[in-house]
Amino acid sequence: MQKILNIVDESDEIIGEDTRENIHKNGLLHREIHVYFITKNKEIIFQHRAKDKDSYPDLLDATVGGHVEIGDSYEQTAIKETEEETGVKLKFSDLILINKVKKYSKDKATNKINNVFNTRYVYIYKGDVKDLKIETGKALGFEVLSLDKLLNLTNEEKTRFIPYILYFVTTELPNFI
Protein backbone atom coordinates (compact mmCIF):
# COMPACT_ATOMS: atom_id res chain seq x y z
CA MET A 1 0.00 0.00 0.00
CA GLN A 2 1.39 3.39 -0.99
CA LYS A 3 1.80 6.14 1.58
CA ILE A 4 -0.47 9.15 0.94
CA LEU A 5 0.81 12.60 1.93
CA ASN A 6 -0.58 16.11 1.90
CA ILE A 7 0.34 18.49 -0.88
CA VAL A 8 0.71 22.10 0.26
CA ASP A 9 0.81 25.50 -1.42
CA GLU A 10 3.44 28.25 -1.10
CA SER A 11 1.85 29.32 2.21
CA ASP A 12 2.14 25.76 3.62
CA GLU A 13 -1.64 25.33 3.43
CA ILE A 14 -2.95 21.88 2.51
CA ILE A 15 -4.37 21.80 -1.02
CA GLY A 16 -4.54 18.09 -1.78
CA GLU A 17 -3.13 14.60 -1.39
CA ASP A 18 -1.09 12.21 -3.49
CA THR A 19 1.16 9.20 -3.11
CA ARG A 20 4.66 9.69 -1.78
CA GLU A 21 5.94 8.25 -5.05
CA ASN A 22 4.05 10.78 -7.22
CA ILE A 23 4.99 13.64 -4.93
CA HIS A 24 8.70 12.90 -5.36
CA LYS A 25 8.40 12.04 -9.05
CA ASN A 26 6.60 15.30 -9.88
CA GLY A 27 8.23 17.61 -7.32
CA LEU A 28 4.99 18.45 -5.52
CA LEU A 29 5.36 20.67 -2.45
CA HIS A 30 4.86 18.75 0.81
CA ARG A 31 5.99 18.71 4.47
CA GLU A 32 8.86 17.04 6.30
CA ILE A 33 10.90 17.34 9.49
CA HIS A 34 14.53 16.92 10.48
CA VAL A 35 15.85 16.46 14.01
CA TYR A 36 19.58 16.94 14.59
CA PHE A 37 21.03 15.24 17.66
CA ILE A 38 23.86 17.25 19.20
CA THR A 39 26.08 15.61 21.81
CA LYS A 40 27.29 17.20 25.04
CA ASN A 41 30.64 17.61 23.21
CA LYS A 42 28.88 19.65 20.50
CA GLU A 43 29.18 16.92 17.90
CA ILE A 44 26.46 16.15 15.36
CA ILE A 45 25.06 12.65 14.96
CA PHE A 46 24.22 11.70 11.38
CA GLN A 47 22.08 8.83 10.16
CA HIS A 48 23.66 6.70 7.44
CA ARG A 49 20.85 5.93 4.99
CA ALA A 50 20.35 2.40 3.70
CA LYS A 51 21.84 1.52 0.31
CA ASP A 52 18.41 0.75 -1.15
CA LYS A 53 16.61 3.97 -0.15
CA ASP A 54 14.64 5.47 -3.03
CA SER A 55 16.35 8.84 -2.62
CA TYR A 56 19.86 9.72 -1.49
CA PRO A 57 20.83 6.08 -0.83
CA ASP A 58 23.95 5.31 1.21
CA LEU A 59 24.49 8.95 2.24
CA LEU A 60 24.70 10.71 5.60
CA ASP A 61 21.52 12.55 6.59
CA ALA A 62 20.00 14.37 9.55
CA THR A 63 19.79 12.18 12.66
CA VAL A 64 16.04 11.91 12.10
CA GLY A 65 13.95 12.78 9.09
CA GLY A 66 10.44 12.07 7.93
CA HIS A 67 7.37 13.15 6.06
CA VAL A 68 4.52 14.79 7.94
CA GLU A 69 1.67 12.34 7.54
CA ILE A 70 -1.94 13.34 6.96
CA GLY A 71 -3.48 14.63 10.19
CA ASP A 72 -0.14 15.09 11.97
CA SER A 73 1.67 18.30 12.87
CA TYR A 74 5.36 18.97 12.38
CA GLU A 75 5.85 18.52 16.14
CA GLN A 76 3.99 15.20 16.29
CA THR A 77 6.02 13.96 13.35
CA ALA A 78 9.33 14.95 14.96
CA ILE A 79 8.47 13.04 18.14
CA LYS A 80 7.13 9.97 16.29
CA GLU A 81 10.00 9.79 13.78
CA THR A 82 12.62 10.25 16.53
CA GLU A 83 11.31 7.20 18.36
CA GLU A 84 11.01 5.13 15.15
CA GLU A 85 14.47 6.02 13.86
CA THR A 86 16.51 6.14 17.10
CA GLY A 87 14.45 4.52 19.86
CA VAL A 88 14.57 7.79 21.85
CA LYS A 89 11.23 8.87 23.35
CA LEU A 90 10.89 12.65 23.45
CA LYS A 91 8.47 15.25 24.66
CA PHE A 92 7.95 18.31 22.50
CA SER A 93 9.71 20.40 25.17
CA ASP A 94 12.90 18.37 24.50
CA LEU A 95 13.12 19.80 20.98
CA ILE A 96 14.63 23.16 20.08
CA LEU A 97 13.01 24.67 17.01
CA ILE A 98 15.60 25.97 14.56
CA ASN A 99 13.44 27.11 11.66
CA LYS A 100 11.08 26.13 8.90
CA VAL A 101 12.42 26.51 5.38
CA LYS A 102 11.18 25.84 1.90
CA LYS A 103 13.75 23.83 -0.02
CA TYR A 104 14.04 22.07 -3.33
CA SER A 105 16.53 19.37 -4.23
CA LYS A 106 16.90 16.71 -6.87
CA ASP A 107 18.72 13.46 -6.22
CA LYS A 108 21.06 13.00 -9.18
CA ALA A 109 21.25 9.24 -8.59
CA THR A 110 17.49 8.56 -8.61
CA ASN A 111 15.97 11.73 -10.17
CA LYS A 112 13.59 12.01 -7.19
CA ILE A 113 12.60 15.58 -6.37
CA ASN A 114 12.22 16.79 -2.80
CA ASN A 115 10.21 20.02 -2.80
CA VAL A 116 9.30 20.65 0.83
CA PHE A 117 8.61 22.82 3.77
CA ASN A 118 11.16 21.40 6.21
CA THR A 119 10.89 22.13 9.91
CA ARG A 120 14.21 21.61 11.67
CA TYR A 121 14.83 20.85 15.32
CA VAL A 122 17.83 20.25 17.57
CA TYR A 123 17.83 17.73 20.40
CA ILE A 124 20.64 17.69 22.96
CA TYR A 125 21.45 13.99 23.20
CA LYS A 126 23.12 12.99 26.47
CA GLY A 127 23.49 9.28 25.74
CA ASP A 128 26.01 7.23 23.82
CA VAL A 129 25.59 6.88 20.06
CA LYS A 130 25.86 3.09 20.53
CA ASP A 131 22.56 3.21 22.43
CA LEU A 132 20.61 4.54 19.45
CA LYS A 133 18.36 2.01 17.75
CA ILE A 134 18.98 1.63 14.03
CA GLU A 135 15.69 1.45 12.10
CA THR A 136 15.78 -1.87 10.25
CA GLY A 137 15.79 -1.52 6.49
CA LYS A 138 16.01 2.28 6.56
CA ALA A 139 19.47 3.00 7.94
CA LEU A 140 22.90 1.43 8.26
CA GLY A 141 23.81 3.21 11.48
CA PHE A 142 24.94 6.53 12.89
CA GLU A 143 28.12 8.59 12.63
CA VAL A 144 29.28 11.32 15.00
CA LEU A 145 31.30 14.25 13.67
CA SER A 146 32.58 17.43 15.29
CA LEU A 147 31.82 20.79 13.75
CA ASP A 148 35.57 21.30 13.22
CA LYS A 149 35.76 18.06 11.21
CA LEU A 150 32.67 19.05 9.18
CA LEU A 151 34.17 22.42 8.32
CA ASN A 152 37.38 20.78 7.07
CA LEU A 153 36.08 17.89 4.97
CA THR A 154 37.88 16.99 1.77
CA ASN A 155 35.88 17.07 -1.45
CA GLU A 156 35.76 13.28 -1.41
CA GLU A 157 34.45 13.24 2.17
CA LYS A 158 31.74 15.75 1.23
CA THR A 159 30.29 13.26 -1.27
CA ARG A 160 29.21 11.06 1.66
CA PHE A 161 26.51 13.59 2.65
CA ILE A 162 23.21 14.67 1.17
CA PRO A 163 24.37 18.05 -0.21
CA TYR A 164 21.73 20.24 1.45
CA ILE A 165 22.33 18.51 4.81
CA LEU A 166 26.05 19.27 4.66
CA TYR A 167 25.34 22.87 3.69
CA PHE A 168 22.92 23.30 6.60
CA VAL A 169 25.18 21.78 9.27
CA THR A 170 28.17 23.88 8.19
CA THR A 171 26.40 27.23 7.72
CA GLU A 172 23.20 27.47 9.81
CA LEU A 173 23.43 24.83 12.53
CA PRO A 174 26.61 26.24 14.16
CA ASN A 175 24.49 29.21 15.36
CA PHE A 176 22.47 26.78 17.51
CA ILE A 177 25.30 24.70 18.95
N, C-alpha and C positions, 0 to 999 in steps of 0.2 A: 504494500500500500504506500502510495506516495505522500510525502509530507506536504500539507497545504499551509501557506504562509500569507500574511497580509501584504498587499501592495499599498504603498503610501505615496502621497504627492509631495511637492517641494516644501510644504509646511509640516510634513510628518503626520498628516491626517490620513486615515485609512480610506482608500478609494476602491478596494477590491481584494480578490484573493486569486492565487494561482499555485501551481505546484512549485516546489523548491527547484526542481529541474528546469521548468520553463522560466522561472524568475532569473536563474543564473545564465540560461541560454540566451535570453532576450535582454538582459541588463535592466530588469524592472527594479524600481526603487523599493527597498524593504528595510526591515529593522534587524539590528544585531547588537550584541554586547561583547566587550572584552573586559576581563579582570586580570590585572597584572599583580602577581605576588612579589612583594619586595621583602627581602630578609632583613634581620636586625643588623646585618653588616652592609646594608644598602646594595645588595645584589638583586638582580632580576632573575626570576625563574621562568624559563621558556618551556612550552610544550613542543615536543618533537612529533610532528604529524605522521600518521601511518603512511606507508609507501603506496597504498592503494586508495588514498583519499581522492575524491573527484575534483578537488581544486587544491593547488599548492601542496601536492604530495611530497612527503619526506623533507619538509622544511620546518624551521623553528618558527613558532607562532606565539601569541600571547599565552599566558598560563592557562587561561580559560577563554573560550569563545563560543558563541552560539547565536542562533536565530531566535528572535522573539516570536513565540508561537501565538496563534490566534487566541485572544482573550487574556494574554499575559502582559504585564508591564515590563519595562526594561529592568526594574529592580527585581521583580519575581524571577525573571530569566537569569539574572546574574547569580542569584542565590541557588536556583535549581541547577544551572549548568556547573557552578563551582562544586557542588556535591557530586554530580555525575562524573565530572572530569578529574577530580582530585580526591574525593572522599571527605573533603572538609565541609562541615556544616556551619553556615554563617547566619548571622542576623543582618538585616539591612544596615544597622548602625555600625557593623564591622567594616563596611565599604566606604571608601573615600571617593566621591565623585570627582573625576578629572574634567570631563567635558562631553559634549555630544557633537559629533562632526558628521558632515555629509562627505562621503568619499566614494571614489570610483576606481576600480582596478580591474585589470584583465590578466588572467593567468596565461602566460605565454605557452605553457606546457599543455594545457587542456582547453584553452579558449573560453573558459567560464568567466563570466562577468560578475563582479561583485559591486553593485551600486546600492549603497546603504546609508542609512543614518546609524552611526555607531556610537553607542554610549560606552564610555571608558571609565573604569574604576581601578583603584589601587586597594590592595589588601596587605596589611603588614603581617607577614607569615612568621610565626615564632618557632615553628617546628623544624624538623630536619627534612630535606627534600626526599630522603629515602622513605619517609612516612606517607608521601603522597601516593594515592591510588591511581594507577594508570588505567584509563578507560579502554577496555578490551576492544580491539578492532579499530580504534580511532586514533590511538597514539602509540608511540614507541617508548616514550619516557619523558623525562624532564632534564633540562640542563640549566645550571646556574652560572651566570656571568656577571662580573662587576661592571659598573659603568665605565671605569677606566679601560677595561678590556674591550668593551663595545665601541668606545670612541677610537680605538686603535686597531680595528680589524683590518686584515689584508683584504684585497679585492676578492681573493678566492674564498676567504672566510665569510665575506658578506653574502655570497651566493647561497649560503646555508639558511638564510632567513627569508621570510616573505618580505618583499621590498618595503611595503608601507609600514610593516611592524618595525623593521630596523630603523626607518626614518623617524618614526614616532618615539622610540625608546632612546634615540640619540639626540633628539632636538626638543621635544616637549616634555617627556617624562622626567628628565633631570630636575625640572622646576618643582616636582612633587616629592622628590626623594629627600 
